[in-house]
Amino acid sequence: MKPQKIFTLIIVSAMILMAGSVAWAVPQYTDKETALELARILDKGTFDRYTISSTYVQNDNINDYYISVILSDGSSQKWYIDQVYKWSRDDKLRLSNNKSILFIDNNDSRFVVLDKNEFHRLALKANIYVKEYPAGDPLENSQFRFRIKSFNLINPGETAFGRDETGSKYRYIIDLFNGINELLTYEDAYRLMKNKLIMYEPKMTAPTFERAYYVTKIMAHEQSAPNDGVSHFGIEIQFDQPIQMTGEHFPFEIYERTQYDARTKKKKEEFVLDITIPNSEKKYEVTSIENLEYLYNVKIVKNPKYPKRLLLRASFNPTVMDIPPVVYKNSDNSVFVSFFNLIDQTVLSRGMLLEAKKREEAEAMSTKDIRITKAIKKDSDFGRAFIKAAGAAKEAEGVTDVKLKQEKLLNGINLFEEAALYAESDDQLFNALNSRNQLRESFIGSVFDMVNTKLGTQNLDSGMISELMRALDQAEAFSGNQQILAKIDALREKVVAKQQ
């Protein structure tokens, strides 16, 4: 298939998707069965500052049902489905027992209920997050497993994180070990639980991404002698560590772009090939390849749209590239991108494209005060756990022995996470996790002070090297801040340099 044809197919597909999209609008009415279930769910919830005292179902005709409610102030109101949808998304309408009503299909009156307590208890223990990629993403239909570093609830009153493309507010943050921060809506949380995309595994047996891979080098492999009318050449991509990916994880895109030549002051059309490299970043300068057969200006570039992704980008001659490239893993630390030249054009009639497809498919810092507010009931499971955690945090204050201080901070961190498991509301969960995060900051600051103090000595023995490295590893596990992580890397290098 010629690149022009590939490009045309991409454009046509995009137009079909655009034509098929419609404005989202939850219906005003629903059927009798759905209305009865909705009335049951809404009972004893809250609307603004009022409790929903009772609910019942009414209809305008045999098919169109809505909800009538009586609030704790004695007022009676008619609630239509599209109003329930809007109020629930804006937190004006809340269900009892810290649950949330969700309309997964914005064109449908049917709904589901998210038990937020069930989700956060799962997320606090989980160590695996399976990421799915939406339509339009080059990694569409792929699934990758990532190791979770930390789970946090966004402050219920915070608006800076915004909403997704459907208008749903972002509610949670999952920090991954590779440096990506995943923002989740309630709909995302429901999907993760329903599809078992967030979980705890004592031992990770399936390939799981931790830190991002560094691309260290790209190597040109010259064209081979023709075999059965086909010759091939390739580019090898080398990484700093063994990779948990196969060839099918490296999708490619072909497009035409206009370049402006400042020297000639003329525009120039060129075809570009982008091969996505997942879970990767560019730490080192990677030497580009100026020319290789019908490719030129081959280089590794950062993906401007997606974090922790790189692109192998090349411009090419569209009149020569007859067959799309094939990517396959050829060693633990590298993949090979194979390109083809058709010497004998009759090869196409013998199914060369099909063979290429078969080959591809076969590739398998300062201490902060912690106060107990009146809102925390001492006689609840959460209250008792929170007070115990706050007491442990208080014990760490004023401790001058570094190791003892770090032990007490770690104990407080663990106890606040236990308290979070007992949380029965978003406010309780936020209080517990915010307190935990404050202790994490204190722990990281303590580690930095300890390491810098030890670096002031002449040499470090192997035991001290190991102790400092463990402390820095723990500090890294407590932060998703890129500046903090860069400082940790710099301190690691200094510690190693001090080794006797």
C-alpha positions in Angstrom: 0.0 0.0 0.0 1.4 3.4 -1.0 1.8 6.0 1.8 -0.7 8.2 -0.1 -3.3 5.5 0.3 -2.5 5.0 4.0 -2.8 8.7 4.6 -6.2 8.8 2.7 -7.5 6.0 4.8 -6.6 7.9 8.0 -8.4 11.0 6.8 -11.5 9.1 5.7 -11.6 7.3 9.1 -11.4 10.6 11.0 -14.2 12.1 8.9 -16.4 9.1 9.6 -15.8 9.4 13.3 -16.6 13.1 13.2 -19.8 12.5 11.3 -20.8 9.8 13.6 -20.4 11.9 16.8 -23.5 13.5 18.2 -24.1 16.0 21.0 -24.4 14.4 24.4 -27.8 14.8 26.0 -29.3 12.6 28.7 -33.1 12.2 28.1 -35.6 14.1 30.2 -37.6 10.9 30.9 -37.0 7.2 31.5 -38.9 4.0 31.6 -40.9 2.8 34.6 -38.4 0.2 35.9 -35.4 2.6 35.7 -37.5 5.3 37.4 -38.4 3.0 40.3 -34.8 2.0 40.8 -33.6 5.6 40.6 -36.2 6.6 43.3 -34.9 3.9 45.5 -31.3 5.0 45.1 -32.1 8.7 45.7 -34.0 8.1 48.9 -32.1 9.5 52.0 -29.5 11.2 49.8 -28.8 14.9 50.0 -29.7 17.8 47.7 -27.7 21.0 48.5 -28.0 21.1 52.4 -31.3 19.2 52.5 -31.9 15.5 53.0 -34.2 13.7 50.6 -37.0 12.5 52.9 -39.0 10.5 50.4 -39.2 9.7 46.7 -41.8 8.4 44.4 -42.3 7.9 40.6 -44.7 9.8 38.3 -45.2 9.9 34.6 -46.5 12.2 31.9 -47.6 9.3 29.7 -47.3 5.6 29.5 -43.6 5.7 28.5 -42.2 8.9 30.1 -41.4 8.6 33.8 -39.7 11.0 36.2 -39.1 11.3 40.0 -40.9 13.4 42.6 -39.1 14.0 45.9 -39.9 15.6 49.3 -37.0 17.3 50.9 -36.3 17.8 54.6 -37.5 21.4 54.5 -41.0 20.1 53.5 -40.8 21.2 49.8 -42.0 18.9 47.0 -40.1 18.9 43.7 -40.3 17.2 40.3 -36.9 15.9 39.1 -36.4 14.9 35.5 -33.6 12.6 34.5 -31.4 15.2 32.7 -31.6 17.4 35.9 -30.5 14.4 38.1 -27.6 13.9 35.7 -26.4 17.5 35.9 -26.8 17.8 39.7 -24.9 14.6 40.4 -22.0 15.7 38.2 -21.8 19.0 40.0 -22.0 17.5 43.5 -25.3 19.2 44.2 -27.0 15.8 44.5 -25.3 13.1 46.6 -26.3 9.6 47.5 -26.2 8.2 51.0 -23.3 6.0 52.2 -20.8 8.0 50.0 -22.1 6.6 46.7 -22.4 8.4 43.4 -24.9 8.0 40.6 -23.3 7.8 37.1 -24.8 7.9 33.6 -22.1 6.0 31.7 -23.8 6.6 28.3 -24.6 10.3 28.1 -27.4 9.6 25.6 -29.1 7.0 27.8 -31.3 7.4 31.0 -29.9 4.1 32.5 -27.5 4.6 35.3 -25.0 2.8 37.6 -23.9 3.5 41.1 -20.3 3.9 42.2 -19.5 2.9 45.8 -16.7 5.4 46.4 -15.7 3.8 49.7 -15.3 0.4 47.9 -13.1 2.1 45.2 -10.8 4.0 47.5 -10.2 0.9 49.7 -9.3 -1.0 46.6 -7.1 1.8 45.2 -5.2 2.3 48.5 -4.1 -1.4 48.4 -3.6 -1.7 44.7 -0.1 -2.0 43.1 -1.1 -2.6 39.5 -2.9 -0.2 37.2 -3.9 -1.4 33.7 -4.1 1.5 31.3 -6.3 1.4 28.3 -5.9 3.9 25.4 -8.9 5.7 23.8 -9.8 6.0 20.1 -7.5 8.3 18.2 -4.5 7.5 20.4 -1.7 5.7 18.4 -1.8 3.0 21.2 -5.6 2.5 20.8 -6.7 -1.0 21.7 -3.5 -1.6 23.7 -3.3 -2.4 27.4 -0.2 -1.8 29.5 0.3 -2.7 33.2 1.9 0.0 35.3 3.2 -0.3 38.9 1.3 2.2 41.2 3.4 4.5 43.4 0.6 6.4 45.2 -3.1 7.0 45.3 -4.7 10.4 46.2 -8.1 12.0 46.4 -8.3 15.5 44.8 -9.6 17.9 47.4 -13.4 17.9 46.9 -13.4 21.7 46.7 -10.5 21.9 44.2 -11.3 23.1 40.7 -7.9 23.4 39.2 -7.8 19.9 37.8 -10.8 20.6 35.6 -13.0 18.1 33.7 -12.6 15.4 31.0 -13.9 15.8 27.5 -17.5 14.7 28.6 -17.6 17.3 31.4 -16.9 14.9 34.3 -14.7 16.3 37.1 -11.4 14.7 37.9 -11.7 13.2 41.4 -8.6 11.0 42.0 -4.9 10.9 41.1 -2.9 7.7 40.7 0.9 8.3 40.5 2.8 5.6 38.6 6.4 4.7 39.1 7.3 5.7 35.5 6.4 9.3 36.4 2.9 9.5 34.8 0.0 11.0 36.8 -3.3 9.5 35.9 -6.4 11.7 36.6 -9.6 9.7 37.2 -13.2 10.7 37.1 -16.0 8.8 38.9 -16.7 7.1 35.6 -13.1 6.0 35.3 -13.2 4.6 38.8 -16.3 2.6 38.0 -14.7 1.3 34.8 -11.5 0.3 36.6 -13.4 -1.7 39.2 -15.9 -3.3 36.7 -13.1 -4.4 34.3 -10.6 -5.3 37.0 -8.1 -2.8 35.7 -6.8 -1.9 39.2 -5.6 -4.6 41.5 -3.2 -5.9 44.1 -0.8 -8.7 43.2 1.7 -10.0 45.9 4.0 -11.2 43.0 3.9 -9.5 39.6 4.1 -12.3 37.1 2.9 -10.5 34.0 5.0 -7.8 32.3 4.6 -4.6 34.3 6.2 -1.2 33.6 8.0 0.5 36.4 10.4 3.3 35.6 10.4 4.6 32.0 13.0 3.2 29.5 15.8 5.4 28.2 16.5 5.1 24.5 20.3 5.1 24.3 21.1 4.7 20.6 19.6 4.1 17.1 21.7 2.1 14.6 21.3 1.9 10.9 21.4 -1.5 9.2 22.2 -1.3 5.5 20.1 -2.8 2.8 20.4 -6.6 2.3 20.8 -8.4 -1.0 17.4 -9.1 -2.7 15.7 -12.3 -1.7 12.7 -13.4 -3.8 12.3 -9.9 -5.2 12.5 -8.2 -1.9 15.4 -6.4 -0.1 15.2 -4.9 3.3 17.1 -2.6 5.6 16.4 -1.4 9.1 16.9 0.7 12.2 17.7 -0.8 15.6 16.5 1.0 18.7 18.5 0.3 21.8 17.4 0.8 25.4 19.2 1.1 28.8 17.5 -2.0 30.2 15.5 -5.1 29.2 12.1 -4.0 27.9 8.8 -5.7 28.5 7.4 -5.0 25.0 7.0 -6.8 21.7 6.8 -5.5 18.2 3.0 -5.0 18.3 3.5 -2.4 21.0 5.2 0.0 18.6 2.4 1.5 16.3 3.3 3.8 13.4 1.6 6.8 11.8 2.2 8.2 8.3 1.2 11.7 7.4 2.1 14.6 5.1 3.3 17.9 6.5 4.3 21.3 5.2 7.8 22.6 6.1 9.0 26.2 5.7 12.5 26.6 4.4 13.8 29.9 5.9 16.7 29.9 3.5 14.7 29.7 0.3 11.6 31.2 1.8 9.5 28.4 0.2 7.2 25.8 1.5 8.0 22.1 1.1 5.7 19.1 1.4 7.1 16.0 2.9 5.9 12.6 4.1 6.7 11.7 7.7 6.8 8.3 9.6 6.3 8.3 13.4 6.8 5.1 15.3 5.6 5.3 18.9 7.9 4.1 21.6 5.8 3.5 24.8 6.9 4.0 28.4 10.1 5.8 27.3 11.9 9.1 27.8 15.0 10.8 26.3 17.7 11.2 29.0 20.7 11.0 26.7 21.4 12.7 23.4 20.7 10.1 20.7 22.7 10.6 17.5 20.4 10.8 14.4 20.8 9.1 11.1 21.1 11.5 8.2 20.2 9.1 5.3 19.3 5.5 5.0 18.0 4.3 1.7 14.7 6.2 1.1 14.6 7.5 4.7 16.3 10.7 5.8 16.6 12.8 9.0 15.9 9.7 11.2 15.9 10.7 14.9 14.4 10.2 18.3 12.1 13.0 19.4 9.8 13.5 22.4 6.1 13.1 21.9 4.6 16.6 22.5 1.2 15.2 23.2 1.8 12.3 25.5 4.2 12.1 28.5 6.7 9.2 28.8 6.5 8.4 25.1 9.1 8.9 22.4 8.9 8.8 18.6 11.2 7.4 16.1 10.6 10.0 13.4 11.8 9.9 9.8 11.0 11.7 6.6 10.8 9.4 3.5 10.3 9.3 -0.2 6.7 8.2 -0.8 7.3 6.9 -4.3 9.7 4.2 -3.0 8.1 3.0 0.2 5.7 0.3 -0.9 5.2 -1.7 2.3 4.7 -0.5 5.8 7.6 -1.2 8.3 7.5 -4.2 10.6 8.7 -3.8 14.2 10.0 -6.8 16.2 12.0 -7.4 19.4 15.4 -8.8 18.5 17.1 -8.7 21.9 16.3 -8.0 25.6 17.4 -4.4 25.2 16.4 -3.6 21.6 13.8 -3.7 18.9 14.3 -3.7 15.1 12.3 -1.7 12.6 12.5 -3.5 9.3 11.8 -1.6 6.0 11.3 -3.2 2.5 12.2 -2.5 -1.1 10.3 -4.3 -3.8 12.7 -5.1 -6.6 10.1 -7.3 -8.3 6.7 -5.6 -8.2 4.9 -8.9 -8.8 5.7 -9.8 -5.2 2.6 -7.8 -4.2 0.5 -10.3 -6.1 2.0 -13.1 -4.1 0.8 -11.6 -0.8 3.8 -9.8 0.5 1.6 -7.4 2.5 -0.2 -10.4 4.0 3.1 -12.0 5.0 4.2 -8.8 6.6 1.0 -8.6 8.6 1.4 -12.3 9.7 4.9 -11.6 10.8 3.7 -8.6 12.8 0.9 -10.5 14.4 3.2 -13.4 15.4 5.4 -11.0 17.5 4.2 -11.6 20.6 10.2 19.1 53.9 9.1 21.0 56.9 7.0 19.4 59.6 3.4 20.6 59.5 0.8 20.7 62.3 -1.8 18.0 62.2 -5.0 18.9 64.0 -8.0 16.7 64.8 -11.1 18.6 63.8 -14.5 18.3 65.4 -15.7 16.6 62.2 -13.7 13.5 63.1 -15.8 11.4 65.5 -13.7 9.7 68.1 -16.1 6.8 68.5 -16.0 5.7 64.8 -13.5 3.2 63.2 -12.1 6.1 61.1 -11.9 8.4 64.1 -10.0 5.9 66.3 -7.6 5.1 63.4 -7.0 8.8 62.6 -6.3 9.7 66.2 -3.9 6.9 66.5 -2.1 8.0 63.3 -2.1 11.7 64.5 -0.5 10.6 67.8 2.2 8.7 66.0 2.9 11.7 63.8 3.1 13.9 66.9 5.8 11.5 68.4 8.0 12.3 65.4 8.1 16.0 66.3 11.2 17.1 68.2 13.0 13.8 67.7 16.7 14.7 66.9 18.0 11.2 66.2 17.6 10.8 62.4 17.0 7.1 62.2 14.4 7.2 65.0 12.7 10.2 63.5 12.4 8.4 60.1 11.0 5.2 61.8 8.3 7.3 63.6 7.5 9.1 60.4 7.1 5.8 58.5 4.9 4.5 61.3 2.7 7.6 61.0 2.5 7.3 57.2 1.4 3.7 57.5 -1.2 4.5 60.2 -2.7 7.3 58.1 -3.1 4.9 55.2 -4.8 2.5 57.5 -7.1 5.3 58.7 -7.9 6.1 55.0 -9.2 2.5 54.6 -11.8 3.3 57.2 -12.9 6.5 55.6 -16.6 6.7 54.9 -16.7 10.1 53.1 -14.6 12.1 50.7 -13.7 14.6 53.4 -12.4 11.8 55.7 -10.4 10.3 52.9 -8.9 13.6 52.0 -7.9 14.4 55.6 -6.2 11.0 56.0 -4.3 11.1 52.7 -3.4 14.8 53.1 -1.9 14.1 56.5 -0.1 11.1 55.1 1.4 13.3 52.3 2.6 15.9 54.9 4.5 13.1 56.7 5.9 11.9 53.4 7.3 15.4 52.8 8.8 15.4 56.2 10.4 12.0 55.6 11.9 13.1 52.3 13.3 16.3 53.9 14.9 14.1 56.6 16.5 11.8 54.1 17.9 14.7 52.2 19.4 16.1 55.4 20.8 12.8 56.4 22.4 12.1 53.0 23.9 15.6 52.7 25.4 15.2 56.2 27.0 11.9 55.3 28.3 13.3 52.0 30.3 15.8 54.1 32.5 13.0 55.4 35.6 11.8 53.5 34.5 8.3 52.5 31.5 6.0 53.0 31.8 2.3 53.7 29.6 -0.3 51.9 27.2 -0.5 54.8 26.5 3.2 54.9 26.2 3.3 51.1 23.5 0.6 51.3 21.7 2.5 54.1 21.7 5.8 52.2 20.5 4.1 49.0 17.6 2.4 50.8 16.6 5.7 52.3 16.7 7.4 48.9 14.7 4.6 47.3 12.1 5.1 50.0 12.0 8.8 49.4 11.5 8.2 45.7 8.6 6.0 46.4 6.9 8.8 48.3 7.1 11.5 45.6 5.8 12.1 42.1 7.4 15.6 41.9 9.9 15.7 39.0 12.1 18.2 40.8 12.3 16.0 43.9 13.0 12.9 41.8 15.8 14.7 39.9 17.3 15.7 43.3 17.2 12.1 44.4 19.0 10.9 41.3 21.7 13.6 41.8 22.2 12.5 45.4 22.5 8.8 44.3 25.3 9.7 42.0 27.1 11.6 44.8 26.7 8.7 47.2 28.2 6.3 44.7 31.1 8.7 44.1 31.9 8.7 47.8 32.3 4.9 47.9 35.6 3.7 49.4 
